[in-house]
Amino acid sequence: MIRLFAALPVPFEIAEGLVTRQTGLVGARWSPLENLHITLRFFGEVSETRAEDLDLALSAKTSAGFELCLDGAGAFGEGEAMRAVWARVADSEPLSRLADRCETAARKCGLKPEGRKFKPHITLAYLKHTQAPAVAAWVQSHSLLKSPTWRARSFGLYSSWRTESGSRYQLERSYPLV
């Protein structure tokens, strides 16, 4: 079994700017620069055979590259159940279509439909016992976050490996956006 997800990589200069914002929250496990990405679809634990099927399904159709930028910050969860802080990806129809393509690939490979609506973001930290007022203050202080526009030129199929220091991601396959 292998834990997989599809994601867009974040350019180094964008990720570097996000790392400077990773401060000020007690109980935050900040994501390292090399882990910053935009998840298109989390597939979870799949067999090697299903991983090969996903690869084929994801590579079956080409998509054009498109422009992206970041526009604000937020948190997942409410009150004491806040579990992550993130940078918001500005609305993008091509990005939504690419996420739909990944969802279609998952269903073709027999995976259950994603129950949550696609909300494009870059997770900056996972939270544990972080006080809600501190999270709200952090989100408010980063609400005007804006990034330069960048062009998405590829997306990938990544494996996720849990370690004592957090998850480590490895690019398994890359799919060009032409």
C-alpha angles and dihedrals in degrees: 000000000000129000109230142180137170116233147161114241118235116231114250095245091053093046091047090056091050093052089061088063094054099102142086104054121106110216094024119136099204118214113242117243093253091057097054111115144132109254113222097179133350109218099181126203111354135167121255089252092053089047089057090048090051090051091053093046093048093048095045097088130037125222131195122251116254144189124263138179139173121251117181139326138263148163136241118229133026135259112333090353094069104135109174145013121215149175114247120234111221116249112281126175093201089052091051090050090051090051088050089052090054091048090051090050090052093051092046087056093052099258121143117260117265107259096205128073113250109262109178112221145133113240109228099178144359113225132220121182091342113159114249095227090055091050091048090050091049092050091048093049090053098038092108093054110144128171133197113264116262134187120245104222100168144002129209149212106236133191119218121214121190116223134171090261094048136276123332118205127208127191107234100174135005125210119198122230102214 
